[in-house]
C-alpha cells in the first residue's frame, strides 16, 4: 500500500474514533517528510517544546509526551504526566543549551528539574519507574539516567547536594548489579524480564558519576556492565537481549542505547575494546541506513529491516554515536552517516504547527502511526535531537554527555 493510501485509512480510523489530532497528523505524514531548515531553527523549536512540556507539569519534571489520541495507560489526550527517567537526562541538555545560546533561563529550568528529581528520589537511592502517575517502584535504567542530571547539576553549580543524590543512586545501582554484570534485580516493571544490554546506558551514567566522585566501586561496576554487553554481542555487532519487548527485532532506540553506553564507558574509562564494540554496532546499523536517512525502526540479527517505519528517536541517537566516532576516528564515513540520520530526524519535525504540543516536537515514529511512540511526541526524542544539533552547531559532536 502506498504511503498516501495508508494515511487515508489512518485518517478515516481516527476520525471515526473521534481523535481529530491523530487523523490530521496521519494525513499530513502521508505527504512524506518535510524539508529541513537551518539547524538553529530546529534547535529553538526543540527547546521551546521541552519548555512547554516542563510548564505543562507546573515545572515539576517534564511531561513524558504529547499524545494525539487517548493514551492506553493514562486515558488522556495532550500532555502526559512528568517522567523522572527522561527529565533526568534532559537536565544536561538544557545546561549545555544555556551555555551555548546564552540563555540562563534554561539553566534555571535544569536546576529546578534536578531539585524535583531529588524531592522524589526513593529512600534507598533509586529512581522510580514510569511516570509520576504510575505506582511507585524502583528502576535500574531510570536511576542511571537521572545520574546524568545530578552530575550535570553538580558540574554547573558545585552544590554538594547533587553529588550526594548521585552517590545514593550509585550505591543502589552497584548493590543491584549481578556478578555477571547484568541488572536483573531492580529492573523496571514496564519492561520484560532479563538482563537487557541497553542497561549499558545506565552503566554510562554510573561510570560518569564514578569518575566525577572518584568512586572506584561505581567505575568497576560500570566496567562489568559493559563487559556483559560485549558478551551478548554477535560478531557482526548486533546485541542479544536488547529490547523493551521484542529481543529478536530490537528497536533502533535500544540498539543506540547499548552502542552509546559501551562507547562512552570505553572513552571515560580508557577501554578500547568497548569503543571497538560500539564501532561494530555502528557499522551494522549503517548497512541498514537508506540514502535519505531512513533507518528502519527494528532490525534483526542480520541488520535487516523488520518494519517499514522509522524510530525517529533511534535515528537521532545513532547520529550521536556516529558523530562521536567521527571525532575519534576521522575519515568522514561516520559523519556522512550522521548527516543522513540527522536529515531524516529534522524532516520529521514540524516547526509550524499551531498546536504547541506538536510544534517543535519529535514523533516517536515516522510515519506517525509507526510502532514506537505511535501518535506521540516524546520528550526523550526531543532531547536526543537537541543534543545532536547542539553538537553540530558547537562543533563538539556526540551530544551533551548524558
Secondary structure, 3 states (H helix, E strand, C coil): CCHHHHHHHHHHHHHHCCCHHHHHHHHHHCCCCCCCCCHHHHHHHHHHHHHHHHHHCCCCCCECEEECCCCCCCCCCEECCEEHHHHHHHHHHHHHHHHHHCCHHHHHHHHHHHHHHHHHCCCCCCCECCECCCCCCECHHHHHHHHHHHHHHHHHHCCHHHHHHHHHHHHHHHHHCCCCCCCCCCCCCCCCCCCCHHHHHHHHHHHHHHHHHCCHHHHHHHHHHHHHHHHCECCCCCECCCCCCCHHHEEHHHHHHHHHHHHHHHHHHCCHHHHHHHHHHHHHHHHCECCCCCEECEECCCCCECCCCEEHHHHHHHHHHHHHHHHHHCCCHHHHHHHHHHHHHHHCCCCCCCCCCCCCCCECEECCCCCCCCCEEEHHHHHHHHHHHHHHHHCCCCCCCC
